[in-house]
């Protein structure tokens, strides 16, 4: 009987430990979720990251996903993002380099900004986010 009671106490304690292990940074509410922004446009000024410092990339925005609806105000604007050593770069459609004028997609995660103006997004989003994935879809036009 004592073994059964000990077993039940341990069994009931294990799920509570599992639920209590989430850190505050992982348990974001619906009021300020972290979402994936996807920007499509033309790349320029790519600097690769080194072991000591982050690189950077500029993108002239031509389209954004649904989380970036307010980013449509940024169409034609150039945004500069940091590029870390863990940023994935994928080359598609026979491309092999990331040169000025290449077209593609840049993905990053940042808080959802629901009621921000274009000027706010232009300064806030690149400062809060680092590029996660760069997809080069079309090579730069040859001169």
C-alpha positions, 0 to 999 in steps of 0.5 A: 500500500505504501508503494502505491501511495509513493508511486501516485505522488511521484506520478502526479508530481512529474507533469507539474514539473514538465509544465513549470519548466517553460521560461518566460521568453518562450511563453509569449502571449497572444498580445505580442507574438513573435512572427515570421516576416517574409520580404521579397525584393532586390538585394544589395550591399551584402557583407558576409559575417565573420567569426567576430562580427555580423555582416549585413544585407540590404533589400529593396522591398517589393512584396511582403507576407501577411504579417507584414501587411504594413510593410506594403507601405515600404514598397520601394524602400531599402531596409538593412538587416544584420546577417549572422554566421548562422544565417542560411543562404540558399541559391536557387534557379542556377544562381551561385552568388549573392551579387548586387541586383540579385532578386530573392526572399529574406526571412526574419522573426520579430514581434508582430507590429499591428499598428505601426506606420511605415516609418516606424517599421523601417527603423524598428524591424531591422533593429529587432531582427537578424536575417534567418534565411536568404533565398537567392531566386534570380541572379543579378542582370549582367551588364 
